[in-house]
Amino acid sequence: MAKVVVLGAGISGHTAVSYLSKYLKKDHEVVMVSPNSNFQWIPSNIWVGVGLMTPDQVKFKLDPVYKKLGVDFKQALAVSIHPEGDTENEKGFVTIKYVSENEKDKVEKVTYDYLINSTGPKLNFEATEGLGPNKFTESVCTYDHASHAWVKFQESLKKMENGEKQTFLIGTGHALATCQGAAFEYVLNIAFEIKKRKLMHLAELWWITNEYELGDFGMGGAYVKRNGYITPTKIFTESILKEYGIQWIKRAGVQKVEKGIVYYENLRGEHHTINFDFAMLIPGFAGAGMKAYNKNNEDISLEVFAANGMMKVDADYTPKPYEAWKAEDWPSTYQSVKYDNIYAAGIAFAPPHGMSKPMQSPNGTKIFPTPPRTGMPSGVIGKIVAQNIIHAIKTGKIEHPHKASMAKMGAACIVSAGYGLRKGQAAVMTVNPIVPDWEKYPKWGRNIKDTVGVVGTAGHWMKLFMHYMFIYKAKAKPFWWLIPE
């Protein structure tokens, strides 16, 4: 009997544990360790942040789903990994600390035959002074954050209804932040809601980003087919912002936030400020903060994790100039570089390099997006890691018949720009592959036939349909496995 432990019930971890439970059935043990009692469909937090959905519409309790699947659910925080065991345990184990009220601070060692680290990111608000919902800016990274953002947004709407002008600042809150897509979607929804209330004359909307050019999205930008023409995402993004009356600041690394004011440095090394009444800024991401120890209880964290706390996997981490990086440097199996029974899925794996060109100001401040690994890629990675572990358990061989390199994987992104069956619309962008491959596609970096961008009401319907479809899948309803990641 094999035991598989999964850390983190986000999109990647929840996907992995669902497939493990289905195909290993009751012959083996599947354990989920997550500090969260709820699953949340993160893409719909945007709608919570403008009052169009409630938190209950984007989340559900994990425990009933895992009981149905036969998964042992431990609501706990993973503190450390011991891949070689210790004097008491021959097997590798994870030290966990329970967080539920009735078991708070209870510590347990959970042994495993296979381990999947899918803890996702630490929302590193503290890396930017004054950033975050407990300080001076809002967030949509969790449903609680988004709900708080909606409360603050309503306050600004009320002030505008009383004739008071308001400045809205949306974007990235750290010089190396990722998830530009989520912030971009939020600023469009903010604009849509203000326009719907006929208050645009009292609103000043700003988009602030660490991208060198708009539409970079941490992927080095793209060329997309649109209306029969090949268009860079720079033009695609700028045209949408102009349509919604949004001004922008690019090449900006936010350094500090005070009440109503953001301090930032640009790539020219200039320091500027911008005032705001309402701000939603995405924080930088870091690893979950776990440590790793060998059998002698010696700290081997630097061998298992990269400097940012994310796990090193089957990628080429050799330092290279930007121009020397290749698509093949990216991982395809997500197996640990040090232990063959450990994997990292979703945001938990350390990317070998950025897709956007590294930039820094004359002051030495690095200002560029780090690679996105959310949503569709996270789900696909979670699935193939589970499939490879299932194969290993059933055959007794650690092989990898299933692979999912982001340099060979396509992805679709739907950015809603309003909500409503007739009035809502969305920008739909597909890229293939996610990581540009300039050797295979020397002209565009990607397969231009599969890389498209369109804006319209149909895209909104698709995003709304996907919300309910993926909630259905995540709840493990009948035939959930037929729904693709």
Secondary structure by P-SEA (a helix, b strand, c coil): cbbbbbccccaaaaaaaaaaaaaccccbbbbbbbcccccccccaaaaaaacccccccccccaaaaaaaacccccccccccccccccccccbbbbbbbbcccccccbbbbbbbcbbbccccccccccccccccccccccccccaaaaaaaaaaaaaaaaaaaabbbbbbbbccccccccaaaaaaaaaaaaaaaaaaacccccbbbbbbccccccccccccbbbbbcccccccaaaaaaaaaaaacccccccccccccccccccccccccccccccccbbbbbbbbbccbbbbbccccccccccccccccccccccccccccccccccccccccccccccccbbbcccccccccccccccccccccccccccccccaaaaaaaaaaaaaaaaaaacccccccbbbbcccccbbbbbbcccccccbbbbbbbbcccccccccccccccccccccccccaaaaaaaaaaaaaaaaaaacccccccccc
